[in-house]
């Protein structure tokens, strides 16, 4: 069977599985819609959390970035993994104990104010829409190549699928679908990695193959070979970094605290019965995430090596079929500048004839390596599983922010459960349409868009949540002022340096890098905006009255384990 038939078969079977699960576990109450009834086992929740958290950026884009950026791409690995640890240890158990379904709900109650709740809803919507745009882009990318339709139609097909199981099943449907999606995505990531590792280094473990010698008898290490290939083409050595230490630290930290403030991951810790289960599921999720994250650098190095060996200085006419197929998606472009019919792949923009989109490296990797057609189709199914699982989690955040935090808590407190559920579904439907629009007109490649979403989460939510848990003195005025300053600063910086809105548009962006504040890129600026949020929140809270006694008591109760006081009493 050809790749297209295999893709229809494998993707069709996985979709049938997801939709079957959504019908089997459809939500009948708001509790089931928001937190799956609170009865999910720690192991299942660990898998679902891993799938929710490993988006199209992790599956498709991260190895793509590392492929082209080499050492510099490591910031994504460190930031996203470190952030998950931070979330699991520092935030999840306390938020679970507070017992609120959503981040705006926690902020609204902890800061005893609907103003704080509304600011948090707006921040949640901005973060979620920025993030979901990246997922929809990933879905469109996979569909466009493997079903041979345009990216626009690919996004539309993805919208229909997500709409079906997110709107029908709510958190209950999404949780069990995500367990299936984790199994699909990890299998799809590991199988080609193991095949290619065996082919290049003779080692079945990609993580070890990455640091091994090539099995061509030369005794040369894979990374040494890759350094040489890169330098021959004028690129920096693969294992050398070009970013400043300040920028590396800022991006890593922004991704870490951004992860810890991501609303769709935090909600996952409310789906288990007890606080102990929340900690356990966090541990399981870390294990499941580590499988993909320790493999990504190896996948990046294998893809880059195979890519250079296959295309550099080769006759365009003899290019294999995969090259022609990817050309149709416009994600790989060859422009014969000197008319010799050969592909000159060089760093120098004047003489370079090949443009490659970062996002194709993982998807094209099995084809470049000449793996069997079923493996190529499996990777397509894995990419879709990664994008759809995160998109569904984000859509749930958007729908609950509107139905629960805006309508039930503020506009219409007496709304019936049935009507609240109806509004949640309408909001999810509208969110999918807007997300689809951003997927068709994306503001950059998948991982860059996602990195900006993390920056926005770092700038807005993280200080409000941390101070809400650990500081009795933090009051409504401080939290609201901090969130507004943080997110406004981040959005301004993004518009200025990522989109060039104040300085001559997108074409001027490359030149603006010289005037970055403190030498920090837009992806890392979330760290600065977060520090500004903390500073403003502290300053304002000390100039205004402390929170009421009952709120201070709530903060005390969140941190002290149940039963601790009784032990002293006896």
Phi, psi and omega in degrees: 000147178277173185301319184298316180294316178300320181296312177304318184292306186289315179296319179300315180295317181294320179295320178299321178297312181299315184290323176300316179297318181299320180290318181296325187244034183294148186280133178253347181224167179294327180295320178291323181292319185277314187226028175057029179075001178068023185238027183275142180287153181302321181295312179297320181291326176298316178294315181296320179297317180299317180292320181297320188276327179272097187269190174301332179295317179291315187283310188268313195270326190297311178296330177296316178296314182297324178306317184267326184268344182061232184306321182299333181289348183296340181300326181292320178298311184293315185295312184289325180286314180299322180296324180294320178298316179302314180298314185294322186270322193263328188246311192307309184297323182290317179295322179298321181290327178294330171080030178255145183290324190228162179295314177301328178294317178298312183294319179299317182281319182293326180257018171039049184200136176286337176296313179299319180298316181294317178300318180295322178298314181298316179298317181298320181291318180297312181298312186294320180292322178298317183290316185291333176300319178296322180292316182296324176299317179298318179298314181299321180299313182294311182298320186296321182282313191271337174258000179054048173237172182288159179302322181301312180291329176300317179297319181298316178300316179300319179301316182297315182296311182297317180306316185299306188271339177284319183286324183283310191268341185058208183296328181295311179296319183295319183301308184287332174293321182293329175299314178296319182294325177298314181300318181294313187290323183287323177296316182293331181280320188281323186302305179296326180298318180292315178304311186289324178299318177297316183294320185275320189237352182076008181251130185284339180266112182303324182299327180273322178304324180306325182253019184259175175275154178290149183265034177263009177086359184279339183075007180276138176287145181307313184291327175295317179299317182292320175304314181297314180300315181298314184292326176301327183269002178093359179279165174292155176303140186302325184267009177257144178262148178248346182283151177287156180300323180298315182292320178301314181297316183296315181294313181302314183292320180297319179293322180296305185286337174294318177302315184293342179256008184285119187297325186286336178279321181300320182301330183301331184282355176267354185272356179257158186294320189229165178299320179302320179294327179297317179295316181298315183293330176296320178295314178301314183300320181298319178297314182294324180290321183300329181302313182285319187290331177280344180271332186305315180298325179293315179302318180298314182293319179298314184296317181296315181299310181297322182297309182297315181298328185278323189252329189294124178064023179259155177294129179300322183297334182263008181298140180294171186299325183303323183297313181296321181295316180290331176300325181298330180279354182066016180267353172223128185229134176244128180232109187282090187286327182257003173069021181265001178076004179253152180271112175267108179254103186224162179288323184297118186296331182293321185257346181294136182244000184237127175246125182238130176283131179311321191290351182269350191300315181289319184289323182274344185311309180296328180289317180300320183280357178071034180283165181300155183301325183293330178291320179298317180292325180296320179296322177299315179297322179294317178299319179293319179300318181296314183290316184290323182295318180287320179302318181296317179298320180291320180296327178294320178299316181297315184290321180288328178300320183281311186286317186272308188278332182262306186283305185290317186278341186232307189279320185216080184299337184267013182299141180286159180300321182298316181289325178297319178296321179296315179297323178299319182287321178296316181298319179297319179298313179297320181298322180296320180297314180295317179299321179298319178300314180293329178294325181280328179240069190281149177272045180130178180282166195308307187291329179293319179296316181295320179300323178293324177298321178294321177299319179295320179294320179296318185288332187255301191278318193305309180298320182296322181286313182299312181292327178296328181273320192253356181233118178286338185279340185292124185246179183303311185300317181296313183297315182296313181299317181298313181298317182295314180297314183300308186287326179295316180298316181295316181295318179300314183295319178299312182296322183287309190260344180262326184246354176061030188296326182265356189224048172091018172078186188301328183295336183271353188301315183302321181287339184285345183304329181293336182254019173305141178292133180055016182072023184255130182287162179303325180295334182261354187290343176306329179296315180293315181297325178294317179296322177297319178301310179303313185297314181295316181301314180297311184300312183293320184294329180279347177265357183234165185296151178293164179295159177301158184302321184293329178289319178299324179294322178300315181298318178300315183293325182298322190273336184266125181300148179299138176091352183294321181293324182297325181298322180291326188293329186278000000 
